């Protein structure tokens, strides 16, 4: 398994733990009202689960499992995938911070960085996608 995939899966599992912890706190707050301020954790919870865990896990496995062409380097432009990994995590953390502190500028910056991460991964993975049966 490539080193990038290992790092992405481990990071995704960290986001899973953080997201489930935030979700458990939100759920406990519904049963035993602790503070109305806890509801500010709803969007960071969603971001950690949706992009931090699910999307990152999918990209890490895609990097590992997509077919490789024999004439090209084993995993293609790996530096783009590493850049995507760094950008994705920076974007997720920026969005979480922006949602928690109610900063639209921080959230927008995080979304733009996440978009750059998706573009980096798309450029890296696209040459490995081929039609069925080819």
N, C-alpha and C positions, 0 to 999 in steps of 0.2 A: 504494500500500500504506500502511495507517495506521501512524503512528509507533509505537504500542504493539506491533503485529505485528513491526515491524523490531527493536524492543528485545527482544521475547520470542524471536525466532529467533536473534538474536546471543547472548543469554544462554544459550539452549539449546545453541548450538554451543560455548560456553565449558564448559558442563557435559559435553558430549560429549568434548571434549579432556581434561578432568580425569578423567572416568570411564574413558576408554580408557587414560590414563596409569596410573591406579591398577590397572586390569586387567592392563596389561602388566607392572607391577611384581609383582603377585601371580603371574602366569604365570612370570615369570623366577625368582621365589622357589621355584616348584615344581621347576624344572630345576636351578638352582644355589641351594641353600638359603642365603639371606643371613642371615635372622633369623626366629625364630618370631613375633616381634612384628609382622611385616608382615601377618600374617593378620588383625590388627585393622582393616585397611583394606578387608576384604571388604564389610562392610555400608555403609560410606561409598561404595564403588564402586557397589554396587547402587542406592543412593539417588540418586547423581549420574546414573546412566544411566536409571533408571526414571522418576523424577519430575523431576529436573533437566533431562534432555534430552527424553525421549519425551513426557511429559505437557505440559511447557511448550511444546514445538513444536506439539503437537496443539491446545492452547488458543490459541496465537498465530495459527495458520492458521484455526481456527474463528472467531475474532474477525473476521478479514479476509473469509472466504469465505461465511459464512452469509448468506442473503438478508436484505435490508433492506426494510422497509415504506415505501412512498412517503409516507405521512402522518406518519411519525415522524422524529425526528432521524436522521441518517445512520447512526450506529453506536450509538444508544441512550445509556444512562448510562455514558459512557466513564470517569467517575471510579471506578465500581465495578470496571471491568476493570483500571484502574491499581492500585487497592487490592488486587485479586486477584493481580496480578503481584508487587507488593511483598511481600504475605503469603506467596505461594508460595515465593519465593526466601528469605525469612526462615525459613520453616518447613523448607525443604530444608537450609539451613545449620545450623539448630538440631538437626535430626535427625542430620546428619553429625557435628556436634560431640558430640552425646549418644552416638552409637554408638562414636565414636573414643575418648572419655573414659569410656565405660561408665557414663554417667549416665542412669538411667531417667527422672528428672524432666525433664532437658533433652530427651530423646527424646519424652516425652509432650507437653511444651510445643510442640515442633516439629510433632508430628502434629495437635495442636489448631489451630495456626496454619495448617497445610496444609488442614485441614477448613474453616476460615474462608475461605481463598482459593478453594476449590471452591464454597462457598456464594456468594461474591461473583460469581464467574464465572457460576454457574448463574442467579442473579437477573438478571445483565446480558444473558446470551445467550438465556434462555428466551423472551422475547417475539419473538425473531427466528425461532424454530423454528415451522414451519407444516406442516400435513399435506400429503402428496403430492397434487399436482393442484389445490390450492386457490390 
